[in-house]
């Protein structure tokens, strides 16, 4: 994380959105793993855009994070899901 982002003043708890870019071939296992990571949280999960070729897709996760460490911890876990190419 760059210094500017790290020093940004964010108020918690806050609503947050992750856009998870995945390989479509891995979607079933990725969705299972994401559900396990988010278990016990109130979340809204939707399907976002797909690449023109259909090789990649987006899963959009909206939820409330309680702290910066909560936000960063979830981001770390979500980025390690099978098939994840990029996490926004």
N, C-alpha and C positions, 0 to 999 in steps of 0.2 A: 504494500500500500504506500502511495507516495505521501510525503510530509504534509502537503496541502490538504489532502483528504483526511489524514490522520488528525490534523489539528482542527478540522471543521467542527463547529459546534452543532451537535445534533441533540435534540431533546428526546429523552426516553421516558416511558415506553412510546413507540411510534409504529405506524403502519409502514410496511416495507414490501418491496416487490423484487423477486428474483426472476430473471429470464434465463432459462437453462437451455442451451443449444445442444442438441443430442444427435447422434447418428440414428436415423430411423430404424435401422436393423436392430439396434439395441433398445428400442422403445419399451418393449414389455418388461425387461429386467430393470431398466432405468425407472420406470413408473413404480415397480415394486419397492425398489430401494429408496426412492424418494418418499413413498408412503411410510416406510419404516422410520426414516429420519424424522418425519413430521408427525408421527403418531402422538396423540395426546394434545395436539395443538389445534386451535381453530384456524383453518386455512381455506382459501379458495384456490383451486387448481384448475387451469384451463389450458387448452391447446392454442399455441400462437401460430405464426407464419411458418411455412415450409420453404426449403430452398427450391429453386426452379427445377432442379433435377430430381427432387424428392429424396435426396440422400440424407438431408438434415432437417430437423424440425425443432420447434420451440415448445417448451413447457413453461407456463407462467404460474408462479406461486406467489400469492398475496397472503400476508399474515402480519401479526403484531409481534415486534421484538421488544424485549424488556430492557436491553442494555447493548452497548457497543460490543461487549464480549459475546453476548447471545447472537448478535447479527454476524459477527466474524466467525464464530464457531459453526453456525449453520452454513455459512458460505463455504467454509472449509470442507464440511461433510458433503454438501451438495456437489462441490467440484470434483469429488472423488467417486461419484456414482459412475457405474459402468456406462460407457457410451457418451459421457459428457465431453464435449469439445470446447465449450466456452461457457462461462457463467457471468452474467451481467447483473 
